[in-house]
Amino acid sequence: MKLFNRHKSQRTKQEIVKPKRTIQPFACQTLAFLPTLGLTAILLTISTLTTFGQIQTPQTPTFENNFPKPFTPNPNNNLTPNLPTQKNKNQEQLNQYQKDIQKQQRQRQELDAIYREISQPTKPTTTATVNYNLPSCASVPGASAYRSAFTEISKMADGQKTFTLKEANFLVENAFYENQAQFEQFNKTIQQIGQFLTWKMEELKYDQNSNLAKNLILYRFFSDTLEIKSKNMKHLPFKYDFDDYMANEDWTKMFVEKALATNSGQCHSLPLLYLILAEEIGAKAQLAYSPSHSYVKFQDDNGKWHNVELTNGMMTTDAFILQSGYIKAEALQNEIYMLPLNQKELLSHVLFDLAKGYTVKYCYDSFVKQVIDKALELDPNNINAQMVRSDYRTMRFMYVQKQLNLSPENIHKYPKAKQLLDEMYAQYAFVDNLGFEEMPAEAYEKWLGSLQNAKQKQESQQMILKINQDIELKR
């Protein structure tokens, strides 16, 4: 799944650029910088990001017992609720839906006012009237949920609160839903899946102290049908969600909650769910990045690393990941790809997700900077967070450029504006020096599709066979 669009930094500092907002998937939606598009067009594009497609109707529960489905709240932003079939409840739900629509319209009006302010073609007569900060979305209904989530996640980052991915990721997704869901319900679902996995390990006589065995049962949970006949329980393998897998229309396609509700996901939601379940059953596994992608890495009992590709339910090698052709030597040197994230780096990833969701639902403002600064404090080489910082600095400069009607000829008259331009270019250079290179969507899809060729399938089967043999030997 494509993460972000390549920005260009190979230009002179005298050139004043006009970026174009492009909608890209997963984590890092960024700005492509083209000198031909004006700010108004950018803002019109960005303003459409607060309208989303409908949540897909959840399938029949895949657990054939009494496992609860995670609650899918109505986030009051054009997402159609699941109306009950009982006639006496229909009118009540329809009334609530109308209230949701009205709330959405109020949000839309407030956001439109902000964007009108940015795109207003007025030029101040003095620099004293220039606003050097982007307009805030803090007053938009629901935005406060992101700030409360940031407060709680920051406590985890600062050691004031125990970090669990289960809670941290819930805070991120529930902020998008304006805090309508309950952690207790989500936690119960995860606990019951954890119990199911433990029972299955007992049935298979797996060593429950073996990290290899725990990760194998997790891998099978995602890629195979698992059944416990004595308890009348069965779970079907997760499917890759090809429908809007880049989350261009519906940001909830990124969510663990959505993966649980529909038994399908993509390269953002499935690895996070895997890690949450690993946390639940005491398995050690870690997130890793490759260009436009994320996957899971774990060590066996002998310290050997294994890669789990959940979008296709296969095991992969590092050599396969390098075959994408978009991992430069600088990227490996700077450790932005292919290495397992430690706890601080995973927290940085969570904060990036929080900031990105806020920009999708609301806007770029000082809150985005605050969250990204915290993410980069934890992991300065977090390429996704660095790209959001690049977006933020570009939007900020473009806002000031519009107010002052800046050009290469007159920018020297405005030292503060020139400083913002320099910061923007410095950020482009920093990202380039990390070794980032854009992976076009067609190249990404071709690379991911190559998992299905005979050679990769055979390698995956051999790796799984070897893991099973290692587990058998330790019984």
Buried (B, 14 or more C-beta within 10 A) or exposed (E): BBBBBBBBBEEEEEEBBBBBBEBBBBBBBBBBBEEEBEBBBBBEBBBEBBEBBEBBEBEEBBBBEEBEBBBBBBBBBBBEBEEEEEEEEEEEBEEEBEEBEEBBEEBBEBBEEBBEBBBEEEEEEEBEEBEBEBBBBEEBEBBBBBBEBBEBBBEBBEEEBEBBBBBBBBBBBBBBBBBBBEEEEBBBBBEBBBBBBBBBBEBBEBBEEBBBBBBBBBBBBBBEEBBBEEBEBBBBBBBBBEEBBBBBEBBBBBBBBBBBBBBBBBBBBBBBBBBBBBBBBEBEBBBBBBBBBBBBBBBBBEEEEBBBBBBBBBBBBEEBBBBBEBBBEBBBEBBBBBBBBEEEBBBBBBBBBBBBBBBBBBBBBBBBBBBBBBBBEBBEBBBBBBBBBBBBBBBBBBBBBBBBEBEEEEBEEBEEBBEBBEBBBEBBEBBBEBBBEBBEBEBBBEBBEBBEEEEBEEBBEEBBEBBEEBBEEEE
